[in-house]
Amino acid sequence: MISTFFWPRPEKSAGHFFFLLVSLGLLSIGLILSLAMYGLGKTISQQVYLDAEDDAIHISQAILSLEMAALIRESSPGIRQVRIEEADMPAFDKRMRNFLGLFDIVKIKIYDDKHRVVYSTDKSIIGMLDKDNRRLARALAGFNDSTLKRKESLLDMAMEEKFDLDVVETYAPVSLEHGPVIGALEVYKDITRYRQTVISLGRKNVGILAAVLFLVFTPSMLIVRSLTIRLSILQEKLKEQASVDSLTGVLSRSEVLAQARDRVFRPNRRQNDSHEHAGSNGIIMLDIDHFKGVNDRYGHLVGDVVLKSLAQRIVTVLRQGDIIGRYGGEEFLVVLPESSMASTRYLGERIRRIIADNPFVCERIHLPVTVSVGISCFAGNNEQDFSLALEEADKAMYLAKKDGRNLVRWCALNMEAAPSYSC
């Protein structure tokens, strides 16, 4: 089924190829735009993230520089630690909020080297230990550590709850010049306002890319469409040339057999047809008697006229659904769907007489022509029955020639009650 979809019948291949090409083009454009949107969004988001991380590190360094005296205490000679005296806390908190208010900072934490929170804009967590925080451990080991998180809700420095935030959390080590790390700062920088900017820039750039792709793709598809239309017309002409005998105008050998199989083997044909002979099919095979003599005596042009005129005469006595084709050089095949043996004999005799009783006229030459006719009939609707019927009709035709030509004959296998004709 998949192979049929990708490689349909030849008569449908041009249109199907164009459909596949357009589908593949649209799919490619969609994929390009999706990847461009994703890549551009990632690139912009990454840059915003890096800028936020850089800002957080610089803010940490500024806090350390400005608040060195309030933050760093000497616990013993030569040993310093991060600590804020309780008496200094209100003034320190006020200075932090005023300073951080200049930036998009929603929260800050200051840790000592024991993982204890010595200060936070969220006063409820001051004094708490955060022993299992690996990112804090990295900062206390001397490394900056940042990550982008989406927070469903968060208390800002004004202790107001904000929802659906994009926050860059950055841990930065606290150390004196050429000294050990004695603490860490955790800075929460709000970059939510960039979210819409990223989306807007992404849409704008992808829109431009889509317009460019459309301008490139459309003319190409129009050219391909024009070529496929021409190809379809050429295919139709080639199909017509292959299916119709160019001389006689009736079907070619391959096409008459194909159409016969299509009609005879059609599913549920018997149930759908109310004809009294539904399910029975007739075959007439005929050959022009002494046709080589016509060509030898009068020339091939006269022979061609005879073939063409003979085919036209046969067509005039056939029903609308009957099928006729040129089976060989001077041999013709007629398939009669829903036809009994008696009806097939009758039509075979009628064809013989319409040819034998009316000489052909070509360039003032009245040329008598006769045909030998073989008929058969079969009731099956499968390939084996059809092939057997063809073989029987062919044998009957040669029997007519053997018996004297200008006769209608049938094989004994197909005998049934039917009128007799004097041949």
C-alpha positions in Angstrom: 0.0 0.0 0.0 2.9 2.4 0.8 4.6 1.6 -2.5 1.3 2.3 -4.3 1.1 5.7 -2.6 4.6 6.7 -3.6 4.6 5.0 -7.0 1.0 5.2 -8.4 -0.2 4.1 -11.8 1.6 5.9 -14.6 -1.4 7.9 -15.7 -1.5 9.5 -12.2 2.2 9.8 -11.7 2.7 13.5 -12.9 -0.1 14.9 -10.7 0.9 12.7 -7.8 4.5 13.8 -8.2 3.5 17.4 -8.0 1.4 16.7 -4.9 4.3 15.0 -3.2 6.7 17.7 -4.2 4.4 20.5 -2.9 3.7 18.4 0.3 7.5 17.9 0.8 8.1 21.6 0.1 5.5 22.7 2.6 6.7 20.2 5.2 10.3 21.4 4.6 9.2 25.1 5.0 7.3 24.2 8.2 10.3 22.3 9.5 12.7 25.2 8.6 10.4 27.7 10.3 10.0 25.6 13.4 13.7 25.0 13.7 14.4 28.7 13.0 11.8 29.7 15.7 13.3 27.3 18.2 16.9 28.2 17.4 16.3 31.9 17.4 14.4 31.6 20.7 17.1 29.6 22.2 19.8 32.0 21.0 18.1 35.1 22.4 17.1 33.3 25.6 20.7 32.2 26.1 22.0 35.7 25.6 19.5 37.1 28.0 20.5 34.4 30.5 24.2 35.1 30.1 23.6 38.9 30.5 21.5 38.2 33.7 24.3 35.9 35.0 26.9 38.6 34.3 24.7 41.3 36.0 24.2 39.1 39.0 28.0 38.5 39.4 28.7 42.2 39.1 25.9 43.0 41.6 27.5 40.5 44.0 30.9 42.1 43.6 29.4 45.6 44.1 27.6 44.5 47.3 30.8 43.0 48.6 32.7 46.1 47.8 30.1 48.5 49.2 29.2 46.5 52.3 32.6 45.1 53.2 32.6 46.6 56.7 29.0 45.4 57.5 29.5 41.9 56.0 33.0 40.8 57.0 33.8 40.3 60.6 37.0 39.1 62.2 36.1 36.2 64.5 39.7 35.7 65.7 43.1 37.2 64.7 43.6 36.6 61.0 40.3 34.8 60.5 37.4 36.5 58.9 33.9 35.4 58.3 30.6 36.6 56.7 28.4 37.9 59.5 26.1 40.7 60.1 25.5 42.0 63.6 21.9 41.9 64.7 22.1 45.7 65.6 23.3 46.5 62.0 20.6 44.3 60.3 17.9 47.0 59.9 20.2 49.5 58.4 21.9 46.9 56.2 18.5 45.6 55.0 17.4 49.1 54.1 20.6 49.8 52.1 20.2 46.4 50.3 16.7 47.1 49.2 17.5 50.6 48.0 20.5 49.3 46.1 18.8 46.3 44.6 15.8 48.3 43.7 17.8 49.8 40.9 17.9 46.4 39.2 15.5 43.6 38.4 16.4 41.7 41.6 13.5 40.0 43.3 15.5 38.2 46.1 19.0 37.9 47.5 20.6 35.5 50.0 24.0 35.8 51.7 25.6 32.6 53.2 28.5 32.1 55.4 31.0 29.2 54.9 28.9 26.9 57.0 25.9 27.1 54.5 24.0 29.3 56.9 21.8 32.1 55.6 23.1 35.3 57.3 20.9 37.6 55.3 18.0 37.5 52.9 15.4 39.9 51.7 13.0 37.1 52.9 13.6 37.5 56.6 11.9 34.2 57.4 14.8 32.2 56.3 17.6 34.1 58.0 19.6 31.7 60.2 18.6 28.6 58.3 21.1 26.0 57.1 21.2 24.7 53.4 23.5 21.8 53.7 22.3 19.8 50.7 22.6 22.6 48.2 25.1 21.4 45.6 25.1 24.7 43.8 25.9 26.5 47.0 28.7 24.1 47.6 30.2 24.9 44.2 30.0 28.6 45.1 31.8 28.0 48.4 34.4 26.1 46.4 35.1 29.2 44.4 32.9 28.8 41.3 30.0 30.9 39.9 26.9 28.8 39.3 23.8 30.0 37.4 20.6 28.5 36.2 17.4 29.6 34.6 14.2 28.6 36.4 10.5 29.3 36.0 8.9 30.1 39.3 5.1 29.7 39.7 5.2 32.2 42.5 7.9 34.2 44.4 7.9 36.9 47.1 9.8 40.0 45.9 11.7 42.5 48.0 8.5 44.4 48.8 7.1 41.0 50.2 4.5 40.9 47.4 3.8 37.6 45.7 4.6 37.5 42.0 3.4 34.7 39.7 4.9 32.9 36.7 8.4 34.4 36.7 11.5 33.6 34.7 14.4 33.9 37.1 18.1 33.5 36.8 19.5 32.2 40.0 23.2 32.9 40.4 25.5 31.8 43.2 28.7 33.8 43.5 31.6 33.2 46.0 32.5 35.8 48.6 36.2 36.0 49.2 38.8 38.7 50.1 41.6 39.5 47.8 43.9 36.4 47.5 42.1 34.9 50.4 39.9 31.8 50.9 36.1 31.7 50.1 34.3 32.7 53.3 30.7 32.8 52.0 28.4 33.1 49.0 25.7 35.3 47.5 22.6 34.0 45.8 21.0 36.5 43.5 17.5 36.1 41.9 17.3 38.3 38.8 13.9 38.6 37.1 14.0 38.3 33.3 10.3 37.7 32.8 9.9 40.9 30.8 12.3 39.5 28.2 9.9 36.5 27.6 7.6 38.5 25.4 10.5 40.2 23.7 11.9 36.8 22.7 8.6 35.7 21.4 8.1 38.9 19.5 11.6 38.9 17.9 11.2 35.2 17.1 7.9 35.8 15.3 9.2 38.8 13.5 12.3 37.1 12.2 10.5 33.8 11.4 7.8 35.9 9.5 10.6 37.4 7.4 12.1 34.0 6.8 8.6 32.6 5.8 8.1 35.5 3.3 11.5 34.8 1.8 10.8 31.1 1.5 7.4 31.7 0.1 8.8 34.1 -2.6 11.4 31.4 -3.5 9.1 28.4 -3.2 6.0 29.7 -5.1 7.7 30.5 -8.5 9.5 27.2 -8.3 6.3 25.4 -7.7 4.6 27.3 -10.5 7.3 26.2 -12.9 7.1 22.6 -11.7 3.3 22.7 -12.0 3.6 23.9 -15.5 6.0 21.1 -16.3 3.8 18.5 -14.6 0.8 19.7 -16.6 2.8 19.3 -19.8 4.0 15.9 -18.6 0.4 14.8 -17.8 -0.7 15.9 -21.3 2.2 14.0 -22.8 1.4 11.0 -20.7 -2.2 11.0 -21.9 -1.0 11.2 -25.5 1.4 8.4 -24.9 -1.3 6.4 -23.1 -3.6 7.0 -26.0 -1.0 6.0 -28.5 -0.2 2.8 -26.5 -3.9 1.9 -25.9 -5.3 2.7 -29.4 -4.2 1.1 -32.6 -3.1 4.0 -34.8 -4.2 2.5 -38.0 -7.7 1.1 -37.2 -8.7 3.3 -34.3 -9.7 0.4 -32.1 -7.9 -0.7 -29.0 -4.4 -2.2 -29.1 -3.8 -5.8 -28.1 -2.6 -5.0 -24.5 -5.4 -2.5 -23.9 -8.3 -4.7 -25.2 -7.1 -7.5 -22.8 -6.7 -5.0 -20.0 -10.2 -3.6 -20.4 -11.7 -7.0 -20.9 -10.1 -8.1 -17.6 -11.3 -5.0 -15.9 -14.9 -5.5 -17.0 -15.0 -9.3 -16.5 -13.2 -9.4 -13.2 -15.0 -6.4 -11.7 -16.0 -7.2 -8.0 -19.7 -8.0 -7.4 -20.5 -7.7 -11.0 -23.0 -10.5 -10.9 -25.0 -9.0 -8.0 -25.1 -5.5 -9.5 -26.2 -6.5 -13.1 -29.8 -7.5 -13.7 -29.2 -8.6 -17.3 -30.5 -12.1 -18.1 -27.0 -13.1 -19.2 -25.2 -11.6 -16.2 -22.1 -13.6 -15.4 -21.7 -15.1 -18.9 -19.2 -13.5 -21.3 -18.6 -14.0 -25.0 -15.4 -13.8 -27.0 -15.1 -13.4 -30.8 -11.8 -13.8 -32.5 -11.6 -13.2 -36.3 -8.9 -13.2 -38.9 -9.1 -11.8 -42.5 -8.9 -14.6 -45.1 -6.0 -14.4 -47.6 -5.0 -11.0 -46.4 -1.4 -11.5 -47.5 -2.7 -11.9 -51.0 -4.4 -8.5 -50.7 -1.1 -6.8 -49.7 0.8 -8.6 -52.4 -1.6 -7.8 -55.2 -2.8 -4.3 -54.3 -0.1 -3.0 -52.0 0.0 -2.3 -48.3 -1.8 1.0 -48.6 -4.9 -0.8 -49.9 -4.4 -3.4 -47.1 -4.4 -0.6 -44.5 -7.6 0.8 -45.9 -9.2 -2.7 -45.6 -8.1 -3.1 -42.0 -9.4 0.4 -41.1 -12.8 -0.1 -42.9 -13.2 -3.6 -41.5 -12.7 -2.4 -37.9 -15.3 0.4 -38.5 -17.8 -2.1 -39.7 -17.4 -4.3 -36.7 -17.9 -1.3 -34.4 -21.2 -0.5 -36.0 -22.8 -3.8 -34.9 -21.4 -3.9 -31.3 -23.2 -2.8 -28.2 -22.0 0.2 -26.2 -20.3 -1.9 -23.5 -18.6 -4.4 -25.9 -14.8 -4.2 -26.3 -12.9 -4.5 -29.6 -9.2 -4.4 -30.3 -6.7 -5.3 -33.0 -5.2 -8.6 -31.7 -2.6 -9.1 -34.4 -1.7 -8.0 -37.9 -5.1 -8.9 -39.5 -6.6 -10.4 -36.4 -9.3 -8.8 -34.2 -10.7 -9.6 -30.8 -14.1 -8.7 -29.5 -15.1 -9.3 -25.9 -18.8 -9.3 -25.0 -19.6 -8.9 -21.3 -22.9 -10.4 -20.2 -23.4 -12.3 -23.4 -24.7 -15.9 -23.7 -23.3 -18.4 -26.2 -26.3 -17.9 -28.5 -25.9 -14.1 -28.5 -22.2 -14.5 -29.1 -22.8 -16.8 -32.1 -25.4 -14.4 -33.5 -23.1 -11.5 -33.3 -20.2 -13.5 -34.8 -22.4 -14.4 -37.7 -23.6 -10.8 -38.1 -20.0 -9.6 -38.3 -19.1 -12.3 -40.8 -22.0 -11.3 -43.1 -21.5 -7.5 -42.9 -18.0 -8.0 -44.1 -18.6 -10.8 -46.7 -21.7 -9.2 -48.2 -20.2 -5.8 -48.8 -17.0 -5.6 -50.8 -14.5 -2.9 -49.8 -14.0 0.0 -52.2 -10.5 1.5 -52.5 -9.4 3.6 -55.5 -12.2 2.3 -57.6 -11.3 -1.3 -56.7 -14.1 -3.4 -55.4 -12.4 -5.8 -53.2 -14.3 -8.8 -51.7 -13.1 -9.7 -48.2 -14.1 -12.5 -45.9 -13.2 -13.4 -42.3 -12.9 -16.6 -40.4 -14.6 -16.3 -37.0 -14.0 -18.3 -33.8 -16.2 -17.8 -30.7 -16.2 -19.0 -27.1 -18.1 -18.3 -24.0 -17.2 -18.5 -20.3 -19.1 -18.0 -17.1 -16.3 -17.5 -14.7 -14.8 -14.2 -13.6 -11.1 -15.1 -13.1 -7.9 -15.1 -15.1 -7.9 -18.9 -15.7 -11.4 -18.9 -17.2 -10.6 -15.9 -19.4 -7.4 -17.3 -20.7 -9.1 -20.7 -21.5 -11.9 -18.9 -23.4 -9.3 -17.0 -25.4 -7.5 -20.2 -26.3 -10.8 -21.8 -27.3 -11.8 -18.9 -29.5 -8.4 -19.0 -31.2 -8.8 -22.8 -31.8 -12.3 -22.2 -33.2 -11.0 -19.5 -35.6 -8.4 -21.9 -37.0 -11.1 -24.5 -37.3 -13.1 -22.1 -39.4 -10.1 -21.6 -41.7 -9.5 -25.3 -41.9 -13.1 -25.9 -42.8 -13.0 -23.5 -45.8 -12.9 -19.9 -44.4 -15.7 -17.4 -44.3 -17.2 -19.4 -41.4 -18.2 -19.1 -37.8 -17.0 -21.9 -35.6 -16.8 -22.8 -31.8 -15.2 -25.5 -29.8 -17.3 -28.5 -28.7 -16.5 -27.6 -25.1 -18.7 -24.6 -25.4 -21.6 -26.2 -27.2 -25.1 -25.4 -25.9 -28.6 -25.1 -27.3 -28.4 -22.3 -29.9 -29.7 -21.5 -33.4 -27.8 -23.1 -36.3 -26.4 -21.0 -39.1 -25.5 -22.1 -42.5 -21.9 -21.0 -43.0 
